[in-house]
Amino acid sequence: MENRSIGCTVKECKHNNNGMNCCTLERIEVKCHTPRAESPECTDCASFCRR
Ligand code: SF4
């Protein structure tokens, strides 16, 4: 299974499809970990789960 609409290279996540560089989930949550998002580095995938 893969969701090509969600590209992701975080291979340490159990939801990652290593071969396709994408997520296997139908839906993910993306959150901001700073008071205000100013760059991509301010955001995180909150659906990450360690393999
Ligand atoms: S849950 Fe988030 S970190 Fe994990 S594979 Fe999907 S997009 Fe990547």
Residues whose N, C-alpha, C, O or C-beta is under 5 A from the ligand:
A	BS01	SF4	C8 V10 C13 H15 N16 C22 C23 I28 C45 S47 F48 C49
